């Protein structure tokens, strides 16, 4: 059985290579914990756009 690879998780999240994995002193487990607690930038962008658009719709009503 394979193990989860932190650089693969960075890639899946759309983060630049080394964003977490090049931080000195972080173990594999610490890297995965940081990545797991992080926000996927694309999801944050979509959420902000949805919130901004819902506010404009409410103001127009």
Buried (B, 14 or more C-beta within 10 A) or exposed (E): EEEEEBBEBBEEBEBEEEBBBEEEEBEEEEBBBBBEEBEEEEEEEEEEEEEEEEEEEEEEE
